Amino acid sequence: QPPPSRQPSNASFTSIITTSRKKVYTTKRPSKYS
């Protein structure tokens, strides 16, 4: 079993990736429609 301290780090990393992806989609969408 992985240490519990590893789970929060993974969750935070996933959150950062999700936020980054959302920002990219938000930035790309207006450009494509424009």
mmCIF file of the N, C-alpha and C atoms, coordinates in Angstrom:
data_MODEL
# 
_entry.id   MODEL 
# 
loop_
_atom_site.group_PDB 
_atom_site.id 
_atom_site.type_symbol 
_atom_site.label_atom_id 
_atom_site.label_alt_id 
_atom_site.label_comp_id 
_atom_site.label_asym_id 
_atom_site.label_entity_id 
_atom_site.label_seq_id 
_atom_site.pdbx_PDB_ins_code 
_atom_site.Cartn_x 
_atom_site.Cartn_y 
_atom_site.Cartn_z 
_atom_site.occupancy 
_atom_site.B_iso_or_equiv 
_atom_site.pdbx_formal_charge 
_atom_site.auth_seq_id 
_atom_site.auth_comp_id 
_atom_site.auth_asym_id 
_atom_site.auth_atom_id 
_atom_site.pdbx_PDB_model_num 
ATOM 1   N N  . GLN A 1 1  ? 0.837   -1.209 0.000   1.00 0.00 ? 1  GLN A N  1 
ATOM 2   C CA . GLN A 1 1  ? 0.000   0.000  0.000   1.00 0.00 ? 1  GLN A CA 1 
ATOM 3   C C  . GLN A 1 1  ? 0.869   1.255  0.000   1.00 0.00 ? 1  GLN A C  1 
ATOM 4   N N  . PRO A 1 2  ? 0.564   2.211  -0.839  1.00 0.00 ? 2  PRO A N  1 
ATOM 5   C CA . PRO A 1 2  ? 1.353   3.453  -0.883  1.00 0.00 ? 2  PRO A CA 1 
ATOM 6   C C  . PRO A 1 2  ? 1.083   4.299  0.349   1.00 0.00 ? 2  PRO A C  1 
ATOM 7   N N  . PRO A 1 3  ? 2.044   5.096  0.781   1.00 0.00 ? 3  PRO A N  1 
ATOM 8   C CA . PRO A 1 3  ? 1.870   5.946  1.967   1.00 0.00 ? 3  PRO A CA 1 
ATOM 9   C C  . PRO A 1 3  ? 0.763   6.969  1.738   1.00 0.00 ? 3  PRO A C  1 
ATOM 10  N N  . PRO A 1 4  ? 0.027   7.324  2.785   1.00 0.00 ? 4  PRO A N  1 
ATOM 11  C CA . PRO A 1 4  ? -1.079  8.291  2.637   1.00 0.00 ? 4  PRO A CA 1 
ATOM 12  C C  . PRO A 1 4  ? -0.581  9.666  2.192   1.00 0.00 ? 4  PRO A C  1 
ATOM 13  N N  . SER A 1 5  ? 0.668   9.973  2.522   1.00 0.00 ? 5  SER A N  1 
ATOM 14  C CA . SER A 1 5  ? 1.208   11.289 2.142   1.00 0.00 ? 5  SER A CA 1 
ATOM 15  C C  . SER A 1 5  ? 1.316   11.391 0.622   1.00 0.00 ? 5  SER A C  1 
ATOM 16  N N  . ARG A 1 6  ? 1.310   10.260 -0.070  1.00 0.00 ? 6  ARG A N  1 
ATOM 17  C CA . ARG A 1 6  ? 1.452   10.284 -1.531  1.00 0.00 ? 6  ARG A CA 1 
ATOM 18  C C  . ARG A 1 6  ? 0.106   10.634 -2.192  1.00 0.00 ? 6  ARG A C  1 
ATOM 19  N N  . GLN A 1 7  ? -0.993  10.267 -1.540  1.00 0.00 ? 7  GLN A N  1 
ATOM 20  C CA . GLN A 1 7  ? -2.308  10.512 -2.144  1.00 0.00 ? 7  GLN A CA 1 
ATOM 21  C C  . GLN A 1 7  ? -2.611  12.007 -2.322  1.00 0.00 ? 7  GLN A C  1 
ATOM 22  N N  . PRO A 1 8  ? -2.464  12.823 -1.271  1.00 0.00 ? 8  PRO A N  1 
ATOM 23  C CA . PRO A 1 8  ? -2.746  14.258 -1.428  1.00 0.00 ? 8  PRO A CA 1 
ATOM 24  C C  . PRO A 1 8  ? -1.894  14.889 -2.528  1.00 0.00 ? 8  PRO A C  1 
ATOM 25  N N  . SER A 1 9  ? -0.639  14.470 -2.614  1.00 0.00 ? 9  SER A N  1 
ATOM 26  C CA . SER A 1 9  ? 0.240   15.027 -3.649  1.00 0.00 ? 9  SER A CA 1 
ATOM 27  C C  . SER A 1 9  ? -0.328  14.699 -5.024  1.00 0.00 ? 9  SER A C  1 
ATOM 28  N N  . ASN A 1 10 ? -0.755  13.445 -5.198  1.00 0.00 ? 10 ASN A N  1 
ATOM 29  C CA . ASN A 1 10 ? -1.300  13.025 -6.484  1.00 0.00 ? 10 ASN A CA 1 
ATOM 30  C C  . ASN A 1 10 ? -2.573  13.818 -6.795  1.00 0.00 ? 10 ASN A C  1 
ATOM 31  N N  . ALA A 1 11 ? -3.411  14.000 -5.779  1.00 0.00 ? 11 ALA A N  1 
ATOM 32  C CA . ALA A 1 11 ? -4.665  14.730 -5.985  1.00 0.00 ? 11 ALA A CA 1 
ATOM 33  C C  . ALA A 1 11 ? -4.364  16.175 -6.384  1.00 0.00 ? 11 ALA A C  1 
ATOM 34  N N  . SER A 1 12 ? -3.397  16.778 -5.705  1.00 0.00 ? 12 SER A N  1 
ATOM 35  C CA . SER A 1 12 ? -3.040  18.163 -6.025  1.00 0.00 ? 12 SER A CA 1 
ATOM 36  C C  . SER A 1 12 ? -2.504  18.252 -7.449  1.00 0.00 ? 12 SER A C  1 
ATOM 37  N N  . PHE A 1 13 ? -1.671  17.280 -7.813  1.00 0.00 ? 13 PHE A N  1 
ATOM 38  C CA . PHE A 1 13 ? -1.093  17.282 -9.160  1.00 0.00 ? 13 PHE A CA 1 
ATOM 39  C C  . PHE A 1 13 ? -2.198  17.153 -10.202 1.00 0.00 ? 13 PHE A C  1 
ATOM 40  N N  . THR A 1 14 ? -3.175  16.265 -9.930  1.00 0.00 ? 14 THR A N  1 
ATOM 41  C CA . THR A 1 14 ? -4.286  16.084 -10.867 1.00 0.00 ? 14 THR A CA 1 
ATOM 42  C C  . THR A 1 14 ? -5.090  17.380 -10.978 1.00 0.00 ? 14 THR A C  1 
ATOM 43  N N  . SER A 1 15 ? -5.278  18.050 -9.845  1.00 0.00 ? 15 SER A N  1 
ATOM 44  C CA . SER A 1 15 ? -6.034  19.307 -9.862  1.00 0.00 ? 15 SER A CA 1 
ATOM 45  C C  . SER A 1 15 ? -5.317  20.340 -10.722 1.00 0.00 ? 15 SER A C  1 
ATOM 46  N N  . ILE A 1 16 ? -3.992  20.384 -10.584 1.00 0.00 ? 16 ILE A N  1 
ATOM 47  C CA . ILE A 1 16 ? -3.210  21.358 -11.366 1.00 0.00 ? 16 ILE A CA 1 
ATOM 48  C C  . ILE A 1 16 ? -3.341  21.049 -12.852 1.00 0.00 ? 16 ILE A C  1 
ATOM 49  N N  . ILE A 1 17 ? -3.270  19.760 -13.203 1.00 0.00 ? 17 ILE A N  1 
ATOM 50  C CA . ILE A 1 17 ? -3.378  19.369 -14.619 1.00 0.00 ? 17 ILE A CA 1 
ATOM 51  C C  . ILE A 1 17 ? -4.760  19.742 -15.149 1.00 0.00 ? 17 ILE A C  1 
ATOM 52  N N  . THR A 1 18 ? -5.795  19.458 -14.348 1.00 0.00 ? 18 THR A N  1 
ATOM 53  C CA . THR A 1 18 ? -7.161  19.770 -14.774 1.00 0.00 ? 18 THR A CA 1 
ATOM 54  C C  . THR A 1 18 ? -7.320  21.277 -14.969 1.00 0.00 ? 18 THR A C  1 
ATOM 55  N N  . THR A 1 19 ? -6.765  22.048 -14.035 1.00 0.00 ? 19 THR A N  1 
ATOM 56  C CA . THR A 1 19 ? -6.865  23.509 -14.142 1.00 0.00 ? 19 THR A CA 1 
ATOM 57  C C  . THR A 1 19 ? -6.121  23.993 -15.377 1.00 0.00 ? 19 THR A C  1 
ATOM 58  N N  . SER A 1 20 ? -4.947  23.417 -15.618 1.00 0.00 ? 20 SER A N  1 
ATOM 59  C CA . SER A 1 20 ? -4.155  23.829 -16.780 1.00 0.00 ? 20 SER A CA 1 
ATOM 60  C C  . SER A 1 20 ? -4.912  23.502 -18.062 1.00 0.00 ? 20 SER A C  1 
ATOM 61  N N  . ARG A 1 21 ? -5.510  22.313 -18.108 1.00 0.00 ? 21 ARG A N  1 
ATOM 62  C CA . ARG A 1 21 ? -6.256  21.914 -19.315 1.00 0.00 ? 21 ARG A CA 1 
ATOM 63  C C  . ARG A 1 21 ? -7.432  22.851 -19.540 1.00 0.00 ? 21 ARG A C  1 
ATOM 64  N N  . LYS A 1 22 ? -8.140  23.187 -18.455 1.00 0.00 ? 22 LYS A N  1 
ATOM 65  C CA . LYS A 1 22 ? -9.289  24.084 -18.590 1.00 0.00 ? 22 LYS A CA 1 
ATOM 66  C C  . LYS A 1 22 ? -8.835  25.433 -19.136 1.00 0.00 ? 22 LYS A C  1 
ATOM 67  N N  . LYS A 1 23 ? -7.698  25.918 -18.640 1.00 0.00 ? 23 LYS A N  1 
ATOM 68  C CA . LYS A 1 23 ? -7.191  27.212 -19.107 1.00 0.00 ? 23 LYS A CA 1 
ATOM 69  C C  . LYS A 1 23 ? -6.850  27.130 -20.586 1.00 0.00 ? 23 LYS A C  1 
ATOM 70  N N  . VAL A 1 24 ? -6.241  26.036 -20.996 1.00 0.00 ? 24 VAL A N  1 
ATOM 71  C CA . VAL A 1 24 ? -5.856  25.872 -22.401 1.00 0.00 ? 24 VAL A CA 1 
ATOM 72  C C  . VAL A 1 24 ? -7.107  25.853 -23.275 1.00 0.00 ? 24 VAL A C  1 
ATOM 73  N N  . TYR A 1 25 ? -8.126  25.077 -22.839 1.00 0.00 ? 25 TYR A N  1 
ATOM 74  C CA . TYR A 1 25 ? -9.355  24.993 -23.637 1.00 0.00 ? 25 TYR A CA 1 
ATOM 75  C C  . TYR A 1 25 ? -10.031 26.361 -23.705 1.00 0.00 ? 25 TYR A C  1 
ATOM 76  N N  . THR A 1 26 ? -10.033 27.070 -22.582 1.00 0.00 ? 26 THR A N  1 
ATOM 77  C CA . THR A 1 26 ? -10.667 28.391 -22.557 1.00 0.00 ? 26 THR A CA 1 
ATOM 78  C C  . THR A 1 26 ? -9.926  29.349 -23.477 1.00 0.00 ? 26 THR A C  1 
ATOM 79  N N  . THR A 1 27 ? -8.610  29.201 -23.538 1.00 0.00 ? 27 THR A N  1 
ATOM 80  C CA . THR A 1 27 ? -7.812  30.099 -24.384 1.00 0.00 ? 27 THR A CA 1 
ATOM 81  C C  . THR A 1 27 ? -7.956  29.716 -25.855 1.00 0.00 ? 27 THR A C  1 
ATOM 82  N N  . LYS A 1 28 ? -8.008  28.420 -26.133 1.00 0.00 ? 28 LYS A N  1 
ATOM 83  C CA . LYS A 1 28 ? -8.056  27.974 -27.533 1.00 0.00 ? 28 LYS A CA 1 
ATOM 84  C C  . LYS A 1 28 ? -9.440  28.171 -28.140 1.00 0.00 ? 28 LYS A C  1 
ATOM 85  N N  . ARG A 1 29 ? -10.481 27.971 -27.347 1.00 0.00 ? 29 ARG A N  1 
ATOM 86  C CA . ARG A 1 29 ? -11.840 28.047 -27.899 1.00 0.00 ? 29 ARG A CA 1 
ATOM 87  C C  . ARG A 1 29 ? -12.147 29.414 -28.521 1.00 0.00 ? 29 ARG A C  1 
ATOM 88  N N  . PRO A 1 30 ? -11.956 30.523 -27.772 1.00 0.00 ? 30 PRO A N  1 
ATOM 89  C CA . PRO A 1 30 ? -12.250 31.836 -28.365 1.00 0.00 ? 30 PRO A CA 1 
ATOM 90  C C  . PRO A 1 30 ? -11.412 32.086 -29.616 1.00 0.00 ? 30 PRO A C  1 
ATOM 91  N N  . SER A 1 31 ? -10.163 31.625 -29.604 1.00 0.00 ? 31 SER A N  1 
ATOM 92  C CA . SER A 1 31 ? -9.287  31.847 -30.760 1.00 0.00 ? 31 SER A CA 1 
ATOM 93  C C  . SER A 1 31 ? -9.854  31.133 -31.988 1.00 0.00 ? 31 SER A C  1 
ATOM 94  N N  . LYS A 1 32 ? -10.325 29.896 -31.788 1.00 0.00 ? 32 LYS A N  1 
ATOM 95  C CA . LYS A 1 32 ? -10.856 29.133 -32.929 1.00 0.00 ? 32 LYS A CA 1 
ATOM 96  C C  . LYS A 1 32 ? -12.133 29.780 -33.451 1.00 0.00 ? 32 LYS A C  1 
ATOM 97  N N  . TYR A 1 33 ? -13.000 30.228 -32.528 1.00 0.00 ? 33 TYR A N  1 
ATOM 98  C CA . TYR A 1 33 ? -14.253 30.834 -32.965 1.00 0.00 ? 33 TYR A CA 1 
ATOM 99  C C  . TYR A 1 33 ? -14.000 32.199 -33.607 1.00 0.00 ? 33 TYR A C  1 
ATOM 100 N N  . SER A 1 34 ? -12.956 32.865 -33.111 1.00 0.00 ? 34 SER A N  1 
ATOM 101 C CA . SER A 1 34 ? -12.629 34.166 -33.696 1.00 0.00 ? 34 SER A CA 1 
ATOM 102 C C  . SER A 1 34 ? -12.049 33.951 -35.087 1.00 0.00 ? 34 SER A C  1 
# 
